[in-house]
Amino acid sequence: MASRIRYNPQQQRRVLAVALAQPSTATPRASVVGFRGSCKTLPTTYSPVPHQLRLLSTSQSWRQIEPPQPQPVHPQPELAPQPKKRSRVWKIIGYGSLLLFGAVFGLGFRAIVSPPPPLVPGSELDLMETKIIHRQAENLKIVQELQADPAWESWDAYETLSPEHRAQHISAGAMAGSKGIGGYHRVFYNKDTGECVSVIFFGPATTGWPGVVHGGCLATLLDESCGRAAFKKWGGRSGLTANLKLNYVSTTNATKFYVIRVKPRSDDELPEKERGKSHYKIFLDASIHDAKTGKATVVAEALFVGGKGKSGKGGLTVSGLADQGENARF
């Protein structure tokens, strides 16, 4: 028989508090029945049921007392950082930059798509623009080399044309001025080889597609350059274009310097049946190159007839140039 221990009311409360505080699953099962002013003994046996006690001051049946469960801790949501307010000064700077960029881009685009009308040739503004272009041309390597070589003589294109002749000349008249081809057009001629080199600046008024020199303008200048070389080869006698074949290799851009090279073919470069006819028939090779990079943009072949004529006694003459002979510069 299990031994019994006698507890007074104060001890009973202490035993109950200790039993509730113990974490073990094997908690003493105390059968305690208490009455006012007296106390009975409690057994010291253990029950496998965890935390089962009988209240001292009541006659309630056994009940399960669960240990307190830990409350879940919910993390506090992090507040998103508030964006810093931009100062009014930076807003003004940003809007002003966008406005400036739009204005510059718009004006540049308009100048390319719809360029302003060209300056009147010979006007004060046109002459000022021509001087600026001439200073830029003097820094070109090709110009410096040709001017330093005594084998080459040079002159400004259409230098000896009369005012009447200039008025009806497409290059010296209609395309004159700094916005055309009159900004810079220098001709270099080698008498020993018959080669003719022209350094030319294409102004914005020579374009067809925006920013690109018109193919007709290029063909006109190639035809004219070949005729110039033939004229000098024939000693001041003129001729006509019999054949001109062009191959546009790449675009020729406006507001840039280009070099037009023309060289007559020698008899050794001609078929046997065409040899010995240079007094009235000249075959020429021509091309247009970028003055800085040397990239070819147009390649051409031409045949000019005239000179002294087939008999060697006649030939064509040009009014205003016939009396100048070999000294004519156009």
C-alpha positions in Angstrom: 0.0 0.0 0.0 1.4 3.4 -1.0 2.5 5.6 1.8 0.6 8.8 2.5 1.9 12.2 3.4 -0.1 14.8 5.3 -0.2 18.4 4.0 -1.6 21.5 5.5 -3.4 24.0 3.1 -0.3 26.1 2.5 1.7 23.1 1.6 -1.0 21.8 -0.7 -0.9 25.1 -2.7 2.9 24.9 -2.9 2.8 21.3 -4.1 0.3 22.2 -6.8 2.4 25.1 -8.0 5.5 22.9 -8.2 3.6 20.2 -10.1 2.4 22.7 -12.7 5.9 24.1 -13.2 7.5 20.7 -13.9 8.2 20.1 -17.7 8.4 16.3 -17.3 5.6 14.2 -18.8 5.5 12.0 -15.7 3.8 14.2 -13.2 2.9 13.0 -9.7 -0.7 12.1 -9.3 -1.7 13.3 -5.9 -5.1 12.3 -4.6 -5.8 15.1 -2.2 -9.1 15.8 -0.6 -9.1 18.9 1.5 -11.7 20.2 3.9 -11.9 23.4 5.7 -9.6 23.2 8.8 -8.4 19.7 8.1 -6.3 17.8 5.6 -6.0 14.2 4.4 -3.0 12.4 3.0 -2.0 12.3 -0.7 -0.6 9.3 -2.4 2.9 9.4 -3.9 2.1 7.3 -6.9 2.7 8.7 -10.4 0.4 8.7 -13.3 1.5 8.4 -17.0 -1.0 11.1 -17.9 0.9 14.5 -18.1 -0.1 17.3 -15.8 -3.2 15.6 -14.3 -4.2 17.0 -10.9 -7.2 17.0 -8.8 -8.2 20.3 -7.3 -7.9 20.5 -3.5 -10.9 22.5 -2.8 -13.3 20.9 -5.2 -14.6 17.5 -6.1 -14.1 17.9 -9.8 -12.9 14.9 -11.8 -9.4 14.6 -13.3 -8.7 17.0 -16.1 -6.0 17.6 -18.6 -3.9 20.8 -18.1 -2.0 21.7 -21.2 1.3 23.7 -21.0 1.2 27.2 -22.5 2.0 27.3 -26.2 4.4 29.9 -27.5 2.7 32.6 -29.6 3.9 33.0 -33.2 5.9 36.1 -33.8 4.9 37.9 -37.0 7.6 40.1 -38.5 6.8 43.6 -39.0 6.6 44.6 -42.6 9.4 46.8 -43.8 8.2 50.1 -45.0 9.4 51.1 -48.6 11.9 54.0 -48.5 10.2 57.2 -49.6 11.8 58.6 -52.8 13.7 61.8 -52.2 12.0 64.8 -53.7 14.0 66.4 -56.5 14.7 70.0 -56.0 13.1 72.6 -58.3 16.6 73.6 -59.7 17.3 70.1 -61.1 13.8 70.0 -62.6 14.4 73.2 -64.4 17.8 72.0 -65.6 16.4 68.7 -66.9 13.5 70.3 -68.7 15.8 73.0 -70.2 18.2 70.4 -71.5 15.4 68.5 -73.2 14.1 71.7 -74.8 17.6 72.6 -76.0 18.2 69.2 -77.5 14.9 69.2 -79.3 15.5 72.7 -80.7 19.0 71.8 -82.0 17.9 68.4 -83.4 14.9 70.0 -85.1 16.9 72.8 -86.7 19.5 70.4 -87.9 17.0 68.0 -89.3 15.2 70.8 -91.1 18.5 72.1 -92.5 19.1 68.7 -94.1 15.6 67.9 -95.3 14.7 71.4 -96.4 17.9 73.5 -96.6 17.7 77.3 -96.8 17.9 78.9 -100.2 21.5 79.4 -101.5 23.2 82.7 -101.1 23.3 85.0 -104.1 26.6 84.5 -105.9 28.9 87.5 -105.5 27.0 88.9 -102.5 28.9 89.9 -99.3 27.8 86.8 -97.4 28.7 84.5 -100.3 32.2 86.0 -100.6 32.7 85.6 -96.8 31.6 81.9 -97.1 33.9 81.4 -100.0 36.9 82.7 -98.0 36.2 80.3 -95.2 36.0 77.4 -97.7 39.3 78.5 -99.3 41.1 78.5 -96.0 39.9 74.9 -95.3 41.0 73.8 -98.8 44.6 75.1 -98.2 45.0 72.6 -95.4 44.2 69.6 -97.6 47.1 67.3 -98.2 46.4 66.9 -102.0 46.3 70.6 -102.5 49.6 71.2 -100.7 51.3 68.4 -102.7 50.1 69.6 -106.1 51.0 73.2 -105.4 54.5 72.2 -104.3 55.2 70.2 -107.4 56.5 72.3 -110.3 55.2 69.8 -112.9 51.7 70.9 -112.2 50.2 74.3 -113.1 46.9 75.4 -111.5 44.2 78.0 -111.9 40.6 78.6 -110.6 38.0 76.9 -112.8 36.4 79.2 -115.5 39.1 81.8 -114.8 39.3 83.0 -118.4 35.6 82.8 -119.3 34.0 86.1 -120.3 31.0 87.3 -118.3 28.7 86.6 -121.2 30.1 83.0 -121.4 29.7 82.6 -117.7 26.1 83.6 -117.8 25.1 80.8 -120.1 27.5 78.2 -118.6 25.8 75.7 -116.3 28.8 75.2 -114.0 30.1 78.8 -113.9 26.6 80.3 -113.9 23.7 78.2 -112.6 25.9 76.3 -110.0 28.1 79.2 -109.0 28.5 80.5 -105.5 29.6 79.0 -102.2 26.4 76.9 -101.9 27.0 75.4 -105.4 30.5 74.4 -106.7 31.9 77.9 -106.6 33.1 77.7 -103.0 36.3 76.1 -104.2 37.1 74.7 -107.6 40.8 74.5 -108.3 42.2 72.9 -111.5 45.7 71.3 -111.7 47.2 70.2 -115.0 50.3 68.2 -115.8 51.4 69.0 -119.4 53.8 66.0 -119.6 51.2 63.4 -118.8 48.1 65.2 -119.9 46.5 64.4 -116.6 44.0 66.9 -115.1 43.1 67.0 -111.4 40.3 69.2 -110.0 39.7 69.8 -106.3 36.2 70.8 -105.7 33.8 71.6 -102.8 30.2 70.5 -103.2 27.9 73.0 -101.5 24.5 72.1 -100.0 22.7 73.4 -103.2 24.1 70.5 -105.3 22.0 67.8 -103.5 19.2 65.7 -104.9 18.5 63.5 -101.9 19.1 65.4 -98.6 22.9 65.5 -98.0 23.8 63.6 -101.2 25.1 65.3 -104.3 22.9 64.8 -107.3 24.1 62.3 -109.8 23.4 64.7 -112.7 25.7 67.2 -111.1 28.5 64.6 -110.8 28.0 63.5 -114.4 28.1 67.2 -115.6 31.4 67.8 -113.8 33.0 64.6 -115.0 32.0 65.4 -118.6 33.4 68.9 -118.2 36.6 67.6 -116.7 37.1 65.1 -119.5 36.5 67.9 -122.0 39.0 70.1 -120.3 41.7 67.4 -120.5 40.9 66.8 -124.2 40.9 70.5 -124.9 44.4 70.9 -123.4 45.6 67.7 -125.2 44.5 69.2 -128.5 46.3 72.4 -128.0 43.2 74.6 -127.3 40.9 73.0 -129.8 37.5 71.9 -128.6 35.6 68.6 -129.1 32.3 66.8 -128.4 31.4 64.1 -126.0 30.9 60.9 -128.0 30.5 58.5 -125.1 30.4 58.8 -121.3 30.0 55.8 -119.1 29.5 56.2 -115.3 29.6 53.8 -112.5 28.4 55.3 -109.2 30.4 53.3 -106.6 29.1 55.1 -103.4 27.4 58.3 -102.4 29.1 61.6 -102.8 28.1 63.8 -99.8 27.6 67.5 -99.9 29.6 70.1 -97.9 32.8 68.1 -98.4 35.9 68.2 -100.6 36.4 65.8 -103.5 39.1 65.2 -106.2 38.2 64.6 -109.9 41.0 62.9 -111.7 41.1 62.6 -115.5 43.8 60.9 -117.6 44.0 60.4 -121.4 44.9 56.9 -122.5 48.1 56.5 -124.4 48.4 54.6 -127.7 49.8 51.6 -125.8 46.6 51.3 -123.7 44.3 51.4 -126.8 43.4 48.6 -129.2 45.5 48.5 -132.3 42.8 49.9 -134.6 42.4 53.0 -132.4 46.1 53.9 -132.3 47.4 57.0 -134.1 44.1 58.8 -133.9 44.6 61.0 -130.8 44.6 64.2 -133.0 40.8 63.9 -133.3 39.8 61.0 -130.9 40.8 60.7 -127.3 39.8 58.0 -124.8 39.9 59.1 -121.1 39.6 57.5 -117.7 38.0 59.6 -114.9 37.0 59.2 -111.3 35.9 61.1 -108.2 37.5 60.5 -104.8 37.1 61.8 -101.3 39.8 64.4 -100.8 40.6 63.1 -97.3 40.1 59.4 -97.4 40.8 58.8 -101.1 37.7 56.6 -101.3 36.3 56.4 -104.9 32.6 57.4 -105.3 32.3 57.5 -109.1 34.3 55.8 -111.9 33.9 56.9 -115.5 35.1 56.3 -119.1 34.8 58.8 -121.9 35.4 59.3 -125.6 35.8 62.8 -127.0 36.1 63.6 -130.7 37.0 66.8 -132.4 40.4 68.4 -132.1 42.1 68.9 -135.4 39.6 66.8 -137.2 40.1 63.5 -139.0 42.1 65.1 -141.7 44.2 67.0 -139.2 43.5 70.4 -140.8 40.1 71.4 -139.3 38.4 71.0 -136.0 36.0 72.7 -133.7 36.5 76.0 -131.9 34.7 77.6 -129.0 33.8 81.2 -129.1 35.9 83.2 -126.6 38.5 80.4 -126.2 39.8 80.0 -129.8 42.0 83.1 -129.5 43.4 81.9 -126.2 44.6 78.5 -127.5 46.6 76.5 -124.9 46.5 79.5 -122.5 42.7 79.1 -122.1 41.8 78.3 -118.5 38.3 77.0 -117.8 
